[in-house]
């Protein structure tokens, strides 16, 4: 959560076009909301929480856990969102430096540096 937020806030500081800012804010909001949901689902999937670790032990506590297929499906969704946002943040520097008054070699260098910071 914190890494993607940091990267998106950095990109917001250097972009000037409104559409790029909207894309970055959208990616930031979707990633942070889904990350919080995923974190809470993972932590609170069993009630009481210690049932997650102790349910297969000799004296498991009384309680219940959510359906087993839900967590992997949510994880797949999180992975898909993370991939899309990573690719968006990797490709966005190309459009940020496209119209700057630099040599082509310098533009490529800047794009590679900004994109490498995202991965």
C-alpha positions as CSV (number, residue, x, y, z in Angstrom):
1,X,0.0,0.0,0.0
2,X,2.7,2.5,1.0
3,X,4.9,1.9,-1.9
4,X,2.3,2.4,-4.5
5,X,1.0,5.5,-2.7
6,X,4.6,6.9,-2.6
7,X,5.1,6.3,-6.3
8,X,1.7,7.8,-7.3
9,X,2.4,10.9,-5.1
10,X,5.8,11.3,-6.8
11,X,4.2,11.0,-10.2
12,X,1.5,13.6,-9.2
13,X,4.3,16.0,-8.4
14,X,5.9,15.9,-11.8
15,X,2.8,15.7,-14.1
16,X,1.0,18.7,-15.3
17,X,-1.7,17.4,-17.6
18,X,-5.1,17.0,-15.9
19,X,-5.9,13.6,-17.6
20,X,-2.6,12.2,-16.3
21,X,-3.5,13.4,-12.8
22,X,-6.9,11.8,-13.0
23,X,-5.4,8.5,-14.1
24,X,-2.9,8.6,-11.2
25,X,-5.6,9.5,-8.6
26,X,-7.8,6.7,-9.9
27,X,-5.0,4.1,-9.7
28,X,-4.1,5.4,-6.2
29,X,-7.7,5.2,-5.0
30,X,-8.5,1.8,-6.4
31,X,-5.2,0.3,-5.2
32,X,-5.5,1.7,-1.7
33,X,-9.2,0.8,-1.2
34,X,-8.7,-2.7,-2.5
35,X,-5.5,-3.2,-0.5
36,X,-7.3,-2.1,2.7
37,X,-10.1,-4.5,1.9
38,X,-7.7,-7.4,1.2
39,X,-5.8,-6.7,4.4
40,X,-8.9,-6.6,6.5
41,X,-10.3,-9.8,4.9
42,X,-7.0,-11.6,5.5
43,X,-6.7,-10.6,9.1
44,X,-10.4,-11.1,10.0
45,X,-11.1,-14.2,8.0
46,X,-11.5,-16.3,11.2
47,X,-13.3,-15.4,14.4
48,X,-11.6,-15.4,16.8
49,X,-8.5,-14.4,14.9
50,X,-6.2,-16.9,16.6
51,X,-8.4,-19.7,15.1
52,X,-6.5,-19.2,11.8
53,X,-3.3,-20.4,13.4
54,X,-4.7,-22.9,15.9
55,X,-7.5,-24.6,14.0
56,X,-5.3,-27.6,13.1
57,X,-3.7,-27.9,16.5
58,X,-4.6,-30.4,19.2
59,X,-7.0,-27.9,21.0
60,X,-8.5,-25.6,18.5
61,X,-10.6,-22.7,19.8
62,X,-14.3,-22.5,19.0
63,X,-15.1,-20.3,16.1
64,X,-15.5,-20.2,12.3
65,X,-13.7,-19.0,9.2
66,X,-15.0,-17.7,5.9
67,X,-15.4,-19.9,2.9
68,X,-12.0,-21.3,1.6
69,X,-12.4,-20.2,-2.0
70,X,-13.0,-16.6,-1.3
71,X,-9.5,-15.6,-0.1
72,X,-7.7,-17.0,-3.2
73,X,-10.3,-15.3,-5.5
74,X,-9.8,-12.0,-3.7
75,X,-6.0,-12.5,-4.0
76,X,-6.3,-13.0,-7.8
77,X,-8.3,-9.8,-8.0
78,X,-5.7,-7.9,-6.0
79,X,-2.9,-9.3,-8.3
80,X,-4.8,-8.2,-11.4
81,X,-5.3,-4.7,-10.0
82,X,-1.7,-4.5,-9.0
83,X,-0.4,-5.6,-12.4
84,X,-2.6,-3.0,-14.2
85,X,-1.4,-0.2,-11.8
86,X,2.2,-1.3,-12.2
87,X,2.0,-1.2,-16.0
88,X,0.2,2.2,-15.9
89,X,2.8,3.7,-13.6
90,X,5.6,2.2,-15.8
91,X,4.2,3.6,-19.1
92,X,3.1,7.0,-17.7
93,X,6.6,8.5,-17.7
94,X,6.7,8.1,-21.5
95,X,3.8,10.5,-21.8
96,X,5.2,12.8,-19.1
97,X,8.4,13.5,-21.0
98,X,7.1,13.1,-24.6
99,X,6.8,16.9,-25.3
100,X,9.6,18.2,-23.1
101,X,12.4,20.1,-24.8
102,X,15.1,17.5,-24.4
103,X,17.2,15.4,-26.8
104,X,15.8,12.0,-27.6
105,X,18.6,10.3,-25.7
106,X,17.9,12.2,-22.6
107,X,14.2,11.5,-22.8
108,X,14.8,7.8,-23.1
109,X,17.1,8.0,-20.1
110,X,14.5,9.9,-18.0
111,X,11.8,7.5,-19.0
112,X,13.9,4.4,-18.1
113,X,14.8,5.9,-14.7
114,X,11.2,6.8,-13.8
115,X,9.9,3.5,-15.1
116,X,12.6,1.5,-13.2
117,X,11.6,3.2,-10.0
118,X,8.1,1.8,-10.4
119,X,9.1,-1.8,-10.8
